[in-house]
């Protein structure tokens, strides 16, 4: 199996059967990912070096406007897609097999978890996984310690409050918070500086 075929399979949304060829390939990809994240997290790197390492991690270049404060953790890396002027703060954990799409201007706070895999509910098949993408719109701000679950889209301009657990789509220009996250208010013109 080649990387492109693996990503196509993950992006199809089909169940990844435990022990299957796709599942085994996933484990192989994880080994390279662990090596690169250990390099990112193991010592100080200037911003340009971090961008180069992160580009290697995701398999495509990131814009020179991209910013990252390590440590950063992921177990795949190859299904992360980053726009311009994106900042990822320290301690974030991206489980990206299902696909993570981050648009321009997004700010990701400390210790945010983006999880794109669910396990099958049946105990007999619990090792199988269901991938679903997370999509983060333009100019989104995700507060510290928030968790975004598989299949969630966060609309442009939205804010996810610190500690929120987001299990459904977030409308654009809204603030959501809580467990599970609910709309707290709409962001209006009065909020613009």
Backbone bond lengths (Angstrom), bond angles and torsions (degrees), N, CA, C in turn:
res aa  C-N    CA-C-N  psi(-1)  N-CA   C-N-CA  omega(-1)  CA-C   N-CA-C  phi
1 X - - - 1.455 - - 1.526 108.39 -
2 X 1.317 116.31 139.30 1.453 123.12 177.51 1.529 109.23 -101.07
3 X 1.334 116.61 161.06 1.460 121.64 -177.40 1.526 111.81 -57.22
4 X 1.329 118.25 -45.30 1.466 120.98 -178.51 1.528 111.40 -60.89
5 X 1.319 117.05 -42.11 1.466 121.59 178.04 1.534 110.31 -64.32
6 X 1.318 116.27 -41.00 1.473 122.21 177.58 1.523 110.61 -60.33
7 X 1.339 116.78 -48.61 1.469 120.16 -179.87 1.518 111.81 -65.38
8 X 1.329 117.44 -38.36 1.470 120.01 176.28 1.524 110.86 -60.84
9 X 1.303 116.26 -40.47 1.466 119.86 178.77 1.533 110.92 -64.87
10 X 1.327 116.49 -45.04 1.463 119.81 178.08 1.524 111.39 -62.68
11 X 1.332 116.43 -42.41 1.460 120.86 -176.84 1.523 113.42 -74.87
12 X 1.322 117.25 -8.66 1.466 120.76 176.89 1.530 111.49 -74.44
13 X 1.342 116.13 -19.11 1.460 120.17 -177.75 1.514 113.94 82.92
14 X 1.341 117.34 0.74 1.464 120.48 178.90 1.527 110.65 -69.61
15 X 1.302 116.34 153.64 1.462 121.84 175.89 1.523 109.28 -63.20
16 X 1.314 116.22 134.83 1.460 122.14 173.28 1.521 106.52 -94.83
17 X 1.316 115.44 107.40 1.461 120.58 -177.14 1.530 110.34 -69.66
18 X 1.323 116.14 133.35 1.455 120.96 175.85 1.516 110.49 -56.31
19 X 1.333 116.89 130.27 1.455 121.94 179.03 1.515 114.94 84.68
20 X 1.337 118.25 -5.20 1.464 121.73 -179.03 1.525 110.66 -71.30
21 X 1.339 116.01 172.89 1.458 121.21 177.60 1.529 110.73 -59.82
22 X 1.341 117.07 -40.84 1.466 121.13 178.94 1.527 110.01 -63.37
23 X 1.322 116.15 -43.91 1.468 121.34 179.91 1.527 110.46 -62.60
24 X 1.311 117.87 -42.60 1.456 121.68 179.17 1.535 110.93 -66.27
25 X 1.343 117.20 -40.13 1.458 120.83 177.59 1.523 109.87 -63.03
26 X 1.330 116.19 -38.55 1.468 121.72 178.33 1.525 110.27 -56.64
27 X 1.319 116.49 -42.21 1.467 119.73 179.19 1.526 111.51 -66.06
28 X 1.327 117.54 -36.41 1.459 120.37 177.06 1.514 112.23 -65.63
29 X 1.343 116.67 -42.66 1.467 121.07 177.49 1.527 109.51 -60.59
30 X 1.319 116.62 -38.60 1.465 120.99 -178.73 1.522 112.20 -60.24
31 X 1.314 118.37 -32.83 1.459 120.05 -178.49 1.530 111.10 -65.66
32 X 1.330 117.37 -43.89 1.471 120.03 176.66 1.529 109.71 -64.03
33 X 1.317 115.60 -40.84 1.462 121.15 -179.52 1.527 111.10 -61.55
34 X 1.312 116.58 -43.50 1.468 120.68 178.73 1.528 111.14 -61.61
35 X 1.328 116.56 -37.84 1.468 120.57 178.58 1.529 110.64 -64.44
36 X 1.347 116.56 -46.60 1.463 119.72 -177.57 1.526 111.19 -69.18
37 X 1.327 118.10 -41.28 1.472 119.29 179.17 1.527 110.55 -66.22
38 X 1.322 117.83 -33.66 1.469 119.79 175.77 1.530 110.09 -63.52
39 X 1.326 117.03 -37.40 1.465 120.04 177.54 1.529 110.68 -68.35
40 X 1.334 116.83 -43.55 1.471 120.95 177.94 1.520 110.46 -58.65
41 X 1.324 116.01 -44.36 1.465 121.41 -171.58 1.523 114.06 -89.26
42 X 1.337 118.10 -12.46 1.455 121.18 -170.11 1.513 116.63 -81.50
43 X 1.330 117.67 -19.84 1.458 119.72 -179.57 1.520 108.91 -161.89
44 X 1.331 115.22 173.98 1.458 120.41 179.91 1.525 110.74 -71.43
45 X 1.334 116.33 138.63 1.459 123.15 173.15 1.519 108.23 -133.42
46 X 1.311 117.04 138.46 1.458 120.93 173.47 1.531 108.53 -65.24
47 X 1.350 117.97 157.81 1.466 120.80 -176.11 1.530 114.21 -51.66
48 X 1.320 118.55 -41.87 1.475 120.36 -179.80 1.524 110.74 -64.25
49 X 1.339 117.12 -38.44 1.467 120.59 177.85 1.528 110.37 -65.97
50 X 1.335 116.44 -41.18 1.471 119.96 178.25 1.522 110.88 -62.38
51 X 1.325 117.18 -41.95 1.465 119.84 178.09 1.526 110.69 -61.75
52 X 1.317 117.02 -40.71 1.467 120.63 179.29 1.527 110.72 -64.61
53 X 1.326 117.00 -43.72 1.465 120.09 178.29 1.523 111.77 -65.77
54 X 1.343 116.23 -40.94 1.463 119.39 179.56 1.530 109.92 -66.58
55 X 1.321 117.45 -38.28 1.467 121.16 176.51 1.521 110.51 -61.26
56 X 1.322 116.52 -41.36 1.464 121.01 176.61 1.528 109.72 -63.31
57 X 1.311 116.61 -41.59 1.465 121.87 -179.27 1.522 111.61 -60.12
58 X 1.336 117.35 -45.18 1.467 120.13 -175.31 1.533 112.50 -91.91
59 X 1.337 117.09 -8.76 1.453 120.60 175.83 1.513 115.26 80.48
60 X 1.331 116.50 16.38 1.464 121.23 176.88 1.517 108.02 -158.23
61 X 1.327 117.90 154.50 1.468 118.88 -176.58 1.522 112.83 -70.30
62 X 1.332 115.04 145.01 1.460 120.73 169.80 1.523 107.32 -101.06
63 X 1.324 115.62 154.12 1.459 121.82 -179.40 1.529 109.81 -66.42
64 X 1.331 116.11 153.26 1.471 120.01 179.34 1.531 112.03 -64.49
65 X 1.324 118.16 -13.09 1.466 121.98 176.93 1.526 112.62 -83.18
66 X 1.327 117.93 -7.11 1.468 122.46 -179.12 1.523 110.26 -69.01
67 X 1.332 116.56 138.09 1.454 121.06 176.83 1.518 111.63 -130.19
68 X 1.332 115.70 143.07 1.455 122.79 -179.53 1.519 109.06 -142.57
69 X 1.336 116.34 130.79 1.459 121.69 168.85 1.524 107.40 -108.37
70 X 1.335 118.53 110.03 1.463 120.86 177.30 1.530 110.98 -67.34
71 X 1.312 118.12 163.97 1.458 125.08 6.38 1.525 112.06 -78.88
72 X 1.326 114.23 156.50 1.457 123.25 178.07 1.522 107.54 -135.31
73 X 1.324 116.63 140.88 1.462 120.92 -176.86 1.523 110.40 -130.74
74 X 1.313 116.06 137.93 1.454 122.90 170.43 1.519 107.48 -153.69
75 X 1.334 115.91 156.71 1.461 119.27 -179.59 1.531 112.39 -113.47
76 X 1.338 116.99 6.62 1.473 121.06 176.22 1.526 108.69 -138.89
77 X 1.323 116.67 -64.73 1.458 121.34 176.73 1.511 114.98 86.70
78 X 1.309 117.61 -35.57 1.468 121.12 -171.54 1.525 114.11 -77.25
79 X 1.332 118.21 -5.37 1.465 120.83 179.44 1.532 110.34 -117.71
80 X 1.344 115.38 32.16 1.468 122.45 173.98 1.526 107.06 -103.95
81 X 1.342 116.17 132.09 1.463 122.70 -179.24 1.528 107.88 -127.41
82 X 1.342 117.27 120.99 1.461 122.90 -170.13 1.528 110.78 -120.63
83 X 1.336 116.72 131.14 1.460 121.97 175.32 1.521 111.53 -83.70
84 X 1.317 115.49 -161.34 1.466 122.16 -179.66 1.529 110.15 -90.91
85 X 1.337 115.15 154.43 1.471 122.30 177.08 1.527 112.68 56.46
86 X 1.323 116.05 37.09 1.469 122.29 176.67 1.516 107.87 -94.92
87 X 1.341 115.73 137.80 1.465 120.76 175.84 1.519 109.06 -126.30
88 X 1.330 115.92 130.61 1.461 123.37 177.80 1.521 107.27 -117.63
89 X 1.336 116.77 118.46 1.459 121.75 -177.20 1.527 111.13 -83.73
90 X 1.311 116.73 176.53 1.462 123.88 -171.10 1.525 113.13 -65.70
91 X 1.330 114.77 143.59 1.454 121.93 170.76 1.510 115.74 85.30
92 X 1.320 118.90 9.10 1.468 120.79 -177.50 1.527 110.86 -72.91
93 X 1.342 113.86 149.68 1.460 121.76 -179.61 1.523 108.00 -129.37
94 X 1.326 116.08 114.30 1.461 122.27 -178.94 1.526 109.20 -110.84
95 X 1.313 117.34 115.03 1.461 122.85 172.15 1.533 105.08 -99.03
96 X 1.318 116.45 93.39 1.463 120.94 -163.11 1.516 115.82 -102.15
97 X 1.319 120.11 10.14 1.459 119.59 -177.34 1.525 112.24 -54.13
98 X 1.317 117.94 -37.37 1.462 121.98 179.83 1.506 113.75 -78.68
99 X 1.324 118.10 -9.45 1.460 122.59 179.31 1.514 112.40 104.47
100 X 1.321 116.35 125.36 1.469 122.95 174.27 1.519 106.80 -123.00
101 X 1.328 115.65 121.09 1.462 123.24 -177.47 1.516 107.95 -119.30
102 X 1.332 116.63 112.39 1.463 122.32 -177.07 1.526 108.24 -115.34
103 X 1.329 116.08 117.15 1.465 121.65 -176.41 1.527 111.33 -82.65
104 X 1.325 115.16 173.43 1.460 123.61 -177.15 1.530 112.20 -54.38
105 X 1.327 114.73 139.27 1.461 121.61 171.65 1.515 115.95 78.61
106 X 1.326 118.24 6.89 1.469 120.51 -179.10 1.531 110.79 -74.72
107 X 1.322 115.54 141.75 1.459 123.40 177.03 1.524 108.30 -118.39
108 X 1.334 116.51 122.56 1.457 122.31 -177.29 1.521 107.47 -112.01
109 X 1.345 117.12 116.29 1.455 122.45 -174.74 1.522 114.03 -74.71
110 X 1.346 114.32 176.06 1.470 121.75 179.58 1.531 111.98 -53.89
111 X 1.321 115.75 138.20 1.462 123.58 169.20 1.522 114.76 59.96
112 X 1.320 117.39 25.86 1.466 119.95 176.88 1.528 109.16 -72.65
113 X 1.339 115.39 139.57 1.458 122.38 176.73 1.529 107.97 -112.12
114 X 1.338 115.79 124.95 1.460 122.41 172.83 1.526 106.51 -114.55
115 X 1.337 116.78 109.78 1.460 121.97 -174.14 1.525 110.21 -114.22
116 X 1.332 117.33 118.72 1.462 120.94 -175.61 1.529 113.89 -110.42
117 X 1.315 117.38 11.44 1.468 120.96 178.43 1.521 110.52 -125.67
118 X 1.326 115.42 137.12 1.460 122.38 166.41 1.517 107.47 -115.26
119 X 1.314 116.89 149.67 1.459 120.40 171.22 1.516 109.07 -87.78
120 X 1.316 116.22 152.85 1.458 122.11 176.98 1.525 108.20 -63.01
121 X 1.332 117.25 141.18 1.465 121.70 -175.73 1.523 113.35 -69.77
122 X 1.306 118.05 -32.09 1.463 120.78 -177.29 1.527 110.64 -65.25
123 X 1.342 117.37 125.04 1.467 119.58 179.03 1.534 113.13 -57.84
124 X 1.330 117.67 -28.62 1.461 121.42 -178.60 1.533 112.15 -71.21
125 X 1.345 116.64 -20.34 1.459 121.17 -176.72 1.526 111.09 -127.87
126 X 1.327 117.44 26.20 1.462 122.29 -173.26 1.516 113.57 -60.48
127 X 1.324 118.35 -23.20 1.453 120.98 179.34 1.522 113.87 -74.81
128 X 1.332 117.08 -11.64 1.459 120.47 177.74 1.524 109.88 -83.15
129 X 1.337 116.18 153.37 1.464 120.74 -173.12 1.525 111.42 -129.97
130 X 1.334 114.65 150.74 1.458 121.97 178.23 1.530 108.02 -116.79
131 X 1.349 118.22 109.05 1.465 120.57 178.88 1.529 111.54 -81.71
132 X 1.322 115.84 143.41 1.470 121.94 174.69 1.525 108.07 -151.21
133 X 1.329 118.08 133.82 1.466 121.05 -173.29 1.519 114.21 -74.03
134 X 1.320 114.21 153.70 1.468 122.85 168.75 1.519 105.94 -109.92
135 X 1.333 115.55 131.43 1.469 121.51 179.30 1.521 108.47 -122.32
136 X 1.325 115.57 121.87 1.465 122.52 -178.72 1.520 107.39 -112.71
137 X 1.336 116.12 118.22 1.454 121.80 -174.20 1.514 114.18 -73.01
138 X 1.311 115.16 -177.04 1.463 122.78 -179.21 1.526 110.46 -68.46
139 X 1.332 114.51 139.49 1.469 122.80 174.78 1.523 113.80 57.00
140 X 1.313 116.39 32.10 1.471 121.84 175.10 1.519 108.43 -81.60
141 X 1.321 115.54 145.17 1.463 121.87 174.16 1.520 107.38 -121.63
142 X 1.331 116.13 119.56 1.470 121.76 177.15 1.519 107.33 -108.74
143 X 1.339 116.16 117.83 1.456 122.23 -176.72 1.516 113.23 -72.70
144 X 1.322 115.15 165.01 1.460 123.24 -176.96 1.523 111.98 -54.98
145 X 1.321 115.23 141.74 1.461 124.46 174.09 1.520 114.45 64.18
146 X 1.318 118.28 17.15 1.465 120.88 174.18 1.523 109.11 -76.90
147 X 1.323 115.50 152.78 1.456 122.70 176.03 1.520 107.92 -125.01
148 X 1.329 116.24 127.32 1.453 122.36 177.76 1.528 106.51 -111.21
149 X 1.334 116.38 126.66 1.455 121.60 -173.98 1.533 111.98 -94.72
150 X 1.343 117.14 166.26 1.462 121.72 -174.80 1.530 113.20 -55.27
151 X 1.337 114.78 140.97 1.449 121.44 173.83 1.512 115.98 83.35
152 X 1.333 118.50 3.03 1.460 122.51 -175.55 1.526 110.75 -86.57
153 X 1.339 115.02 137.98 1.461 122.36 170.79 1.521 107.93 -114.06
154 X 1.328 116.17 130.15 1.462 121.87 177.47 1.526 106.79 -107.62
155 X 1.327 116.50 117.32 1.454 122.32 -174.37 1.520 113.56 -67.21
156 X 1.319 115.16 158.11 1.465 122.34 179.94 1.526 110.81 -51.61
157 X 1.328 115.71 137.46 1.455 121.73 173.89 1.510 116.04 76.08
158 X 1.323 118.39 1.19 1.466 121.26 -177.63 1.530 111.24 -75.34
159 X 1.322 114.57 159.25 1.464 122.92 174.26 1.522 107.66 -123.57
160 X 1.332 116.00 129.98 1.461 122.24 173.34 1.521 106.57 -105.56
161 X 1.331 116.74 117.54 1.459 121.48 -176.47 1.526 111.28 -64.92
162 X 1.319 115.07 153.75 1.461 121.29 177.90 1.525 110.23 -55.19
163 X 1.320 115.85 136.46 1.455 121.93 176.00 1.518 115.37 79.87
164 X 1.315 118.34 -1.12 1.468 120.85 -178.85 1.522 110.94 -68.53
165 X 1.330 115.38 150.82 1.460 122.16 170.86 1.524 106.04 -116.76
166 X 1.342 115.46 111.09 1.459 121.44 -172.61 1.525 109.13 -99.94
167 X 1.337 115.60 112.89 1.460 120.62 -177.21 1.524 112.87 -115.33
168 X 1.344 116.96 4.64 1.470 120.73 176.38 1.516 108.74 -147.74
169 X 1.318 115.46 164.94 1.458 120.84 -176.82 1.527 111.67 -57.95
170 X 1.332 114.92 146.44 1.462 122.92 179.84 1.528 108.11 -109.98
171 X 1.347 117.91 122.74 1.468 119.39 178.66 1.526 111.16 -64.34
172 X 1.326 116.11 153.63 1.457 120.08 178.95 1.530 109.89 -62.77
173 X 1.323 114.71 151.95 1.470 123.05 176.42 1.526 113.58 52.12
174 X 1.323 115.41 42.79 1.463 120.82 173.12 1.521 109.32 -126.75
175 X 1.330 115.72 160.99 1.457 122.43 171.82 1.519 106.22 -110.03
176 X 1.352 116.19 127.48 1.456 120.68 176.63 1.517 108.86 -120.06
177 X 1.331 115.61 150.35 1.453 120.26 177.60 1.511 110.53 -160.93
178 X 1.325 115.58 165.60 1.455 121.81 176.58 1.511 112.48 101.07
179 X 1.361 113.40 -179.21 1.455 122.09 -179.42 1.519 107.95 -133.00
180 X 1.336 118.53 106.99 1.457 126.32 -7.47 1.532 110.09 -72.31
181 X 1.327 115.90 158.68 1.461 120.95 -175.82 1.522 111.22 -65.19
182 X 1.327 114.56 138.97 1.464 122.67 176.11 1.528 107.98 -131.69
183 X 1.335 115.82 156.59 1.456 120.12 178.31 1.517 108.96 -66.83
184 X 1.329 115.96 126.26 1.459 122.85 177.94 1.524 110.17 -93.92
185 X 1.332 114.79 -42.70 1.467 118.95 178.54 1.516 109.56 -166.79
186 X 1.334 114.28 170.34 1.449 122.23 175.72 1.520 108.50 -98.23
187 X 1.321 116.34 144.05 1.454 121.89 176.74 1.533 107.22 -89.59
188 X 1.319 115.35 123.90 1.462 120.21 -177.79 1.506 111.97 -118.82
189 X 1.327 114.06 -174.47 1.462 120.30 -179.95 1.518 112.54 -59.52
190 X 1.324 116.95 -29.56 1.465 119.85 -179.90 1.520 112.24 -65.22
191 X 1.328 117.32 -17.90 1.458 121.95 179.71 1.529 112.70 -86.25
192 X 1.316 117.10 -10.83 1.458 120.25 -177.95 1.531 110.16 -81.71
193 X 1.326 115.15 136.78 1.464 120.54 -177.76 1.500 111.35 -78.37
